[in-house]
Amino acid sequence: MRVHARRFYNFAGLEMFKAKCRPAIWEPIFAVAVGQRFTPHLLYAVADAFSDRSVPSTIARAMLGAVRQELRWAGAGIVRRGRSSV
């Protein structure tokens, strides 16, 4: 899930923040589901369990963040290509 969800959530930022608190132990959290696919219903349930706001608001915020990241990546690619052709 982390591989696909990193476009929508900053796991690295969360881990850096938690490391500043110097926890004595790290406790992993697992999402367990029946079946082989991560369904929209399951995604909704996970978002509801870990969010401090409504699920639609959480999803909208995550999608906006993903679009911003894609634009940054696209802009960086354009800049790199532009510099290399000069």
N, C-alpha and C positions, 0 to 999 in steps of 0.2 A: 504494500500500500504506500509506503513512504516514497518509493521511486516515482509513482504516478502522482502522488499528492504534493510533492515538493514544489510543483508549479503553483499550487494554490495556498501553500502554508510554508512559512519559514522555519523549518525544523532546526536548521543550524543556528538561527538567531535564538530560538528557545533554549537550545542546549548551551549556548554561550551565556545566556542570562542565568540559567540554573547553575552553571559552573561557578559563577561569581558568588553564589550563595554557599559554595563549598559543602555540598551535601555529604553526609557520612556514607550514604548508600544511594544507589540509583535503583529504582524499581520500574522494570519494564511494564508497559500496559499493552495488552493484546486485544485485538478485535477478533472474535471467534464467530464464524457463521457456518451454517449448513450449506453445502454446495461448493462448487469450484469457482464461482464468479462473485465479484464484488458488485452487488446490485445497487441501483439508485436508492432503494428502500434502506439498505444497509448503510449506505453513505449518509442518508438523512439521519438515521439512528445514531451514528457515530458523531455527526455534527451536533446533534441535540445533546448528547452526553457530555461533550467537551466544550461547548460554547457558552459564553455568558450573555448571549443575545438570541433573538429568534433565528431559526434555521434559515429562512429566506434571506435575512439580513447577513448572516454569516456567509452563505453561499455567494451573495452579491459582492460582498467585500473580498472574498477569496477570488472570484472571477475577475474583479477589477485589478487586483494585485497581479494575477496571472497575465492579463492583457498588458499591464505596465511592464512586467518582466519581459514578455515577448517583444515589446517595442524597444526596450533597452538592448536586448540581444540583437534584434534586427538592426538597430542603429549602430551598434558596435561592429557588426559585420559589414555594413556599408562604409564605415569609417576605415576599417582595415583594408577593404578592397580598394577604396579610394586612395589610400596612402601607398598601397603596393603598386598601383599603376602609374604613380608619378615618378 
